[in-house]
Amino acid sequence: MQDLTVTLVQTALDWEDVDANLDALTAKLAKIDQSTDLIVLPEMFSTGFSMNPHRLAEPMSGKAVAWLRRMAAAKDAVVTGSLMIAENGRYYNRLIWALPDGALAHYDKRHLFRYAGEDKAYTAGSRRITWHFHGWRIRPFICYDLRFPVWTRNLGQAYDLALFVANWPARRALHWQTLLRARAIENQAYVIGVNRVGLDGKGLAHDGHSAVIAPTGEHLFEPIGDERIFTVTLDGGLLERYREAFPVWMDADDKMVLQDQPVHEKGEAGV
């Protein structure tokens, strides 16, 4: 299994200003070394985490999607991040996977953040996706998905790297840090989390804590507070050796949902 070079873009976002965000990100991506394989942007990188898709969402032929295609071609790398997308009369928080040859794939956020009203503004996705890239199996997730280990479970070693893009507020940073590490350890996979920084249009502060975590749980990178671009090479051989030496995955439950046994009043399990 070959190594994979990934670049994380931890950035501030201009609230609901697509042109300003794309211009700023164009300048940032111009500084990235050409040798990277994958560039990861935050959730809703063109607008911030807005509940106004009726004004801001675009079709798959829209400006920000076209920008992703141009950047992927210019950097000769996959560029990925999520956008507001309008499709068939519905709105999606959609992570776009843009390849250098112009091809696109996508993942729609499964768990919509009820606390912010995301479930009322957007339609939830229903499919887990695994992309094969440079010998790696990569599974994408978006922000709130991180809290749901059943959805992110790596059954049968189905993936090698889990990607989480987010607009995760500073006041719950401890949850973000803890859950990213837990997902890496329990799934014996690399985990990358890319979060934004700065204030959003509702006054919520974001302090980054973007992270690259090895399957052992070791943090390889975690900047706090400011804008940062960081490139790291993931060691494919380490992943293979770790899974072979400590094969916890072989004893994992083989069903996504385990049904509880009924319990009688005295506490005995039903038979």
NUROVO-919855 format. One record per residue (C-alpha): residue number from 0; residue in three letters; x negated, y negated, z. Coordinates in steps of 0.001 Angstrom, whole numbers, plus 500000, padded with zeros to 6 digits. Each point is the difference from the previous one (the first is absolute). Layout:
// NUROVO-919855
- n | res | east | north | up
- NUM | ALA | X | Y | Z;
...
//
This chain:
// NUROVO-919855
- n | res | east | north | up
- 0 | MET | 500000 | 500000 | 500000;
- 1 | GLN | 498390 | 496769 | 498863;
- 2 | ASP | 499784 | 496791 | 502024;
- 3 | LEU | 502567 | 497236 | 499508;
- 4 | THR | 499194 | 496275 | 500236;
- 5 | VAL | 502873 | 497864 | 501271;
- 6 | THR | 500296 | 496229 | 500491;
- 7 | LEU | 502392 | 498522 | 502568;
- 8 | VAL | 501293 | 496451 | 499542;
- 9 | GLN | 501115 | 498528 | 503327;
- 10 | THR | 501433 | 496617 | 499089;
- 11 | ALA | 502352 | 497218 | 501026;
- 12 | LEU | 503115 | 499599 | 497838;
- 13 | ASP | 501875 | 496884 | 498882;
- 14 | TRP | 503624 | 500346 | 500995;
- 15 | GLU | 502244 | 500853 | 497040;
- 16 | ASP | 497571 | 498418 | 497519;
- 17 | VAL | 499167 | 502560 | 497328;
- 18 | ASP | 497752 | 497750 | 497906;
- 19 | ALA | 497930 | 498835 | 502981;
- 20 | ASN | 499458 | 503555 | 501209;
- 21 | LEU | 499049 | 501363 | 496587;
- 22 | ASP | 497588 | 497119 | 499424;
- 23 | ALA | 498371 | 500513 | 503403;
- 24 | LEU | 499713 | 503747 | 499519;
- 25 | THR | 498536 | 499578 | 496511;
- 26 | ALA | 497162 | 497983 | 501531;
- 27 | LYS | 499505 | 502557 | 502778;
- 28 | LEU | 499945 | 502999 | 497664;
- 29 | ALA | 497440 | 498250 | 497773;
- 30 | LYS | 497519 | 500396 | 502862;
- 31 | ILE | 500435 | 503779 | 500255;
- 32 | ASP | 497170 | 502127 | 498674;
- 33 | GLN | 500857 | 501862 | 496819;
- 34 | SER | 499023 | 503365 | 501495;
- 35 | THR | 503115 | 500411 | 502152;
- 36 | ASP | 502587 | 502645 | 499071;
- 37 | LEU | 503053 | 498665 | 501825;
- 38 | ILE | 501057 | 496531 | 501199;
- 39 | VAL | 502748 | 499849 | 502656;
- 40 | LEU | 502114 | 496884 | 500674;
- 41 | PRO | 502518 | 499394 | 502839;
- 42 | GLU | 503749 | 500556 | 499968;
- 43 | MET | 501977 | 497463 | 497905;
- 44 | PHE | 496729 | 498362 | 498999;
- 45 | SER | 501660 | 497494 | 497644;
- 46 | THR | 502585 | 498602 | 502450;
- 47 | GLY | 499439 | 501072 | 503579;
- 48 | PHE | 502566 | 502187 | 501808;
- 49 | SER | 503088 | 498125 | 498852;
- 50 | MET | 503631 | 501075 | 500162;
- 51 | ASN | 500868 | 497924 | 496905;
- 52 | PRO | 499634 | 502428 | 497089;
- 53 | HIS | 503051 | 498473 | 498302;
- 54 | ARG | 497777 | 496960 | 499319;
- 55 | LEU | 496562 | 501534 | 499730;
- 56 | ALA | 500179 | 503616 | 498804;
- 57 | GLU | 498780 | 500742 | 496505;
- 58 | PRO | 500486 | 502890 | 497573;
- 59 | MET | 497205 | 502435 | 499197;
- 60 | SER | 499247 | 497779 | 497006;
- 61 | GLY | 499538 | 496972 | 502251;
- 62 | LYS | 497143 | 497625 | 500753;
- 63 | ALA | 498439 | 501714 | 503017;
- 64 | VAL | 500132 | 503463 | 498440;
- 65 | ALA | 498320 | 498618 | 496866;
- 66 | TRP | 497387 | 498401 | 502260;
- 67 | LEU | 499272 | 503380 | 501603;
- 68 | ARG | 499458 | 501501 | 496559;
- 69 | ARG | 497602 | 497218 | 499024;
- 70 | MET | 498021 | 500311 | 503217;
- 71 | ALA | 499739 | 503786 | 499674;
- 72 | ALA | 498661 | 499643 | 496473;
- 73 | ALA | 497604 | 497193 | 500944;
- 74 | LYS | 498575 | 501873 | 503004;
- 75 | ASP | 500149 | 503444 | 498359;
- 76 | ALA | 501626 | 501241 | 503204;
- 77 | VAL | 503428 | 500863 | 501331;
- 78 | VAL | 501626 | 496974 | 501667;
- 79 | THR | 502895 | 500642 | 502369;
- 80 | GLY | 502309 | 498093 | 502341;
- 81 | SER | 503729 | 499530 | 500490;
- 82 | LEU | 502412 | 497548 | 498380;
- 83 | MET | 503679 | 499101 | 499987;
- 84 | ILE | 501431 | 501816 | 496981;
- 85 | ALA | 503488 | 499652 | 498467;
- 86 | GLU | 501272 | 503084 | 498218;
- 87 | ASN | 503498 | 501119 | 498991;
- 88 | GLY | 501665 | 497414 | 502211;
- 89 | ARG | 497985 | 500937 | 503078;
- 90 | TYR | 496898 | 498667 | 501719;
- 91 | TYR | 497027 | 502073 | 501120;
- 92 | ASN | 496886 | 499426 | 502069;
- 93 | ARG | 497853 | 501824 | 497447;
- 94 | LEU | 496336 | 500901 | 500141;
- 95 | ILE | 498596 | 499826 | 496465;
- 96 | TRP | 497037 | 502153 | 498963;
- 97 | ALA | 498417 | 498265 | 496988;
- 98 | LEU | 497344 | 501909 | 498050;
- 99 | PRO | 497322 | 498410 | 497785;
- 100 | ASP | 501599 | 501436 | 496848;
- 101 | GLY | 503254 | 498125 | 500691;
- 102 | ALA | 501945 | 502956 | 501394;
- 103 | LEU | 502161 | 499463 | 503083;
- 104 | ALA | 501374 | 502191 | 502753;
- 105 | HIS | 501914 | 498982 | 503116;
- 106 | TYR | 501271 | 500893 | 503453;
- 107 | ASP | 503114 | 498408 | 501542;
- 108 | LYS | 499896 | 499343 | 503742;
- 109 | ARG | 501972 | 502674 | 501810;
- 110 | HIS | 500449 | 498463 | 503447;
- 111 | LEU | 501449 | 496498 | 499833;
- 112 | PHE | 499357 | 497761 | 502998;
- 113 | ARG | 503468 | 499626 | 501515;
- 114 | TYR | 498734 | 497545 | 502641;
- 115 | ALA | 499309 | 497432 | 497249;
- 116 | GLY | 503060 | 500856 | 497867;
- 117 | GLU | 497957 | 501732 | 497297;
- 118 | ASP | 502580 | 502795 | 499861;
- 119 | LYS | 502637 | 497463 | 498907;
- 120 | ALA | 497883 | 498336 | 497323;
- 121 | TYR | 498324 | 503030 | 498399;
- 122 | THR | 500740 | 503574 | 498980;
- 123 | ALA | 497978 | 502780 | 501623;
- 124 | GLY | 497904 | 502373 | 497954;
- 125 | SER | 500529 | 503733 | 500241;
- 126 | ARG | 496833 | 501606 | 498603;
- 127 | ARG | 496552 | 500600 | 501376;
- 128 | ILE | 497363 | 499573 | 497320;
- 129 | THR | 496505 | 501461 | 499616;
- 130 | TRP | 497629 | 498525 | 497422;
- 131 | HIS | 496982 | 501916 | 498715;
- 132 | PHE | 497057 | 497684 | 499476;
- 133 | HIS | 496293 | 500824 | 499626;
- 134 | GLY | 500560 | 503398 | 501601;
- 135 | TRP | 501883 | 498490 | 502982;
- 136 | ARG | 503658 | 500459 | 500876;
- 137 | ILE | 501304 | 496653 | 501214;
- 138 | ARG | 503366 | 499423 | 501675;
- 139 | PRO | 501371 | 496434 | 500318;
- 140 | PHE | 502143 | 498565 | 502786;
- 141 | ILE | 501227 | 496515 | 500924;
- 142 | CYS | 499829 | 498373 | 503445;
- 143 | TYR | 502926 | 501335 | 502118;
- 144 | ASP | 499505 | 503487 | 498481;
- 145 | LEU | 497014 | 500233 | 502361;
- 146 | ARG | 502304 | 500527 | 502984;
- 147 | PHE | 501522 | 503205 | 498590;
- 148 | PRO | 497639 | 502998 | 500232;
- 149 | VAL | 502435 | 502438 | 498402;
- 150 | TRP | 500010 | 497950 | 496786;
- 151 | THR | 496215 | 499679 | 500027;
- 152 | ARG | 499253 | 503624 | 500974;
- 153 | ASN | 497234 | 501571 | 497916;
- 154 | LEU | 501477 | 503478 | 499578;
- 155 | GLY | 497700 | 502489 | 498320;
- 156 | GLN | 497279 | 497380 | 499562;
- 157 | ALA | 502084 | 498321 | 497309;
- 158 | TYR | 497937 | 496804 | 500130;
- 159 | ASP | 496481 | 498830 | 500820;
- 160 | LEU | 500651 | 496282 | 500489;
- 161 | ALA | 503049 | 498171 | 501362;
- 162 | LEU | 500396 | 496338 | 499006;
- 163 | PHE | 502053 | 497599 | 502122;
- 164 | VAL | 500557 | 496425 | 498765;
- 165 | ALA | 501619 | 497652 | 502494;
- 166 | ASN | 501118 | 496642 | 501332;
- 167 | TRP | 499627 | 501161 | 503623;
- 168 | PRO | 500316 | 497185 | 502585;
- 169 | ALA | 497291 | 499306 | 502575;
- 170 | ARG | 502366 | 500509 | 502932;
- 171 | ARG | 500206 | 503710 | 499135;
- 172 | ALA | 496368 | 500432 | 498921;
- 173 | LEU | 499383 | 502673 | 502638;
- 174 | HIS | 502689 | 502170 | 498382;
- 175 | TRP | 498413 | 499562 | 496562;
- 176 | GLN | 496545 | 500930 | 501262;
- 177 | THR | 501203 | 502986 | 502013;
- 178 | LEU | 502272 | 501448 | 497332;
- 179 | LEU | 497443 | 499696 | 497202;
- 180 | ARG | 497507 | 501969 | 502061;
- 181 | ALA | 502646 | 502570 | 500969;
- 182 | ARG | 500981 | 500551 | 496367;
- 183 | ALA | 496350 | 500671 | 499089;
- 184 | ILE | 499419 | 502434 | 502854;
- 185 | GLU | 503250 | 501943 | 499754;
- 186 | ASN | 499829 | 500324 | 496209;
- 187 | GLN | 496240 | 500589 | 499713;
- 188 | ALA | 499797 | 497425 | 497229;
- 189 | TYR | 498456 | 496613 | 499363;
- 190 | VAL | 502362 | 497121 | 500775;
- 191 | ILE | 499789 | 496469 | 498618;
- 192 | GLY | 502200 | 497206 | 501329;
- 193 | VAL | 499978 | 496556 | 498339;
- 194 | ASN | 501744 | 497197 | 501867;
- 195 | ARG | 500269 | 496260 | 499402;
- 196 | VAL | 498838 | 497120 | 502223;
- 197 | GLY | 501454 | 496562 | 500768;
- 198 | LEU | 503473 | 498633 | 500707;
- 199 | ASP | 502972 | 500955 | 497860;
- 200 | GLY | 503005 | 497808 | 499173;
- 201 | LYS | 501746 | 501018 | 503219;
- 202 | GLY | 497049 | 499027 | 502173;
- 203 | LEU | 498864 | 503573 | 500666;
- 204 | ALA | 496251 | 500387 | 500451;
- 205 | HIS | 498053 | 502817 | 498354;
- 206 | ASP | 496458 | 500831 | 501071;
- 207 | GLY | 498947 | 502673 | 497540;
- 208 | HIS | 498444 | 503013 | 501668;
- 209 | SER | 499799 | 501559 | 496545;
- 210 | ALA | 498248 | 503308 | 500470;
- 211 | VAL | 498216 | 502903 | 498417;
- 212 | ILE | 500197 | 503072 | 502220;
- 213 | ALA | 498248 | 503318 | 499490;
- 214 | PRO | 501849 | 503299 | 500530;
- 215 | THR | 498117 | 500301 | 503304;
- 216 | GLY | 501713 | 496816 | 501225;
- 217 | GLU | 496851 | 497896 | 499726;
- 218 | HIS | 500502 | 496406 | 498855;
- 219 | LEU | 497798 | 499221 | 497001;
- 220 | PHE | 501251 | 496416 | 499693;
- 221 | GLU | 502409 | 497704 | 501883;
- 222 | PRO | 499842 | 496208 | 499560;
- 223 | ILE | 502066 | 497790 | 502282;
- 224 | GLY | 501492 | 496599 | 499444;
- 225 | ASP | 498517 | 498601 | 496806;
- 226 | GLU | 500053 | 500596 | 496259;
- 227 | ARG | 497632 | 502773 | 499026;
- 228 | ILE | 499166 | 502104 | 496973;
- 229 | PHE | 498270 | 503236 | 500850;
- 230 | THR | 498820 | 502894 | 497846;
- 231 | VAL | 499396 | 503442 | 501489;
- 232 | THR | 499121 | 503353 | 498456;
- 233 | LEU | 501963 | 502971 | 501324;
- 234 | ASP | 497948 | 503169 | 500372;
- 235 | GLY | 501917 | 502824 | 498338;
- 236 | GLY | 497563 | 502600 | 501262;
- 237 | LEU | 500574 | 498909 | 503612;
- 238 | LEU | 503727 | 500567 | 499600;
- 239 | GLU | 499516 | 503489 | 498599;
- 240 | ARG | 497473 | 500976 | 502677;
- 241 | TYR | 502168 | 498681 | 502821;
- 242 | ARG | 503104 | 501867 | 498850;
- 243 | GLU | 497991 | 503191 | 499648;
- 244 | ALA | 498246 | 499694 | 503367;
- 245 | PHE | 503130 | 498965 | 501954;
- 246 | PRO | 502961 | 501516 | 498096;
- 247 | VAL | 502857 | 498581 | 502097;
- 248 | TRP | 502029 | 499636 | 496793;
- 249 | MET | 500356 | 503802 | 499794;
- 250 | ASP | 502176 | 500030 | 503142;
- 251 | ALA | 502303 | 497128 | 499007;
- 252 | ASP | 503781 | 500445 | 499997;
- 253 | ASP | 501116 | 500974 | 496523;
- 254 | LYS | 503316 | 498122 | 499961;
- 255 | MET | 500612 | 496256 | 499936;
- 256 | VAL | 502879 | 500275 | 502481;
- 257 | LEU | 499951 | 502448 | 502913;
- 258 | GLN | 503420 | 500753 | 501444;
- 259 | ASP | 500196 | 499972 | 503790;
- 260 | GLN | 501364 | 503030 | 501835;
- 261 | PRO | 503293 | 499322 | 501824;
- 262 | VAL | 499611 | 499584 | 503761;
- 263 | HIS | 502541 | 501253 | 502566;
- 264 | GLU | 500994 | 497993 | 503060;
- 265 | LYS | 497510 | 501809 | 502233;
- 266 | GLY | 497194 | 499168 | 497586;
- 267 | GLU | 499441 | 503409 | 498416;
- 268 | ALA | 499377 | 499977 | 496272;
- 269 | GLY | 502827 | 501511 | 497996;
- 270 | VAL | 499540 | 503392 | 498414;
//
